Amino acid sequence: MGIGRSTFYDTPDDTTVVAEIKTICDEFEAYGYRRVGAELRHRGMVVNAKKIRRLMREHALNPKRRRRSIATTDSDHNYPIFPNLANNMSLDGPNQLWVADLSSNARAPCSKAYFIPRQSRALA
């Protein structure tokens, strides 16, 4: 081929790798080092994962974390909203007020009800 072996196997400079990582991170904000590495390989640059992690850390190219919480309360409805009758109660002994907690899980469609005696902090 007419070129030296070290020239043929020469790795790209860090500035070119960082520039390519920046373009990938601008295009895909939530990509971490694994997806950035896969995208670099897709674009024809083979770079070690440790080097990608180090360069992303040094140049503050951390991915934006996705929010995975699901909204479980729908306050915008046409049903009546009942007042909280326990707001103005003064509790001076046990078993004067019991509260209920209706909890449900989005992954499991069953609902559970918990009945808990609510005591004053002075007694608890």
Secondary structure, DSSP 8 states (H G I E B T S, - for coil): --S-HHHHT----HHHHHHHHHHHHHH-TT--HHHHHHHHHHTT----HHHHHHHHHHTT-----------------SS-----TTTT----STTS-EEEEEEE-SSS--EEEEEEE---TTT-
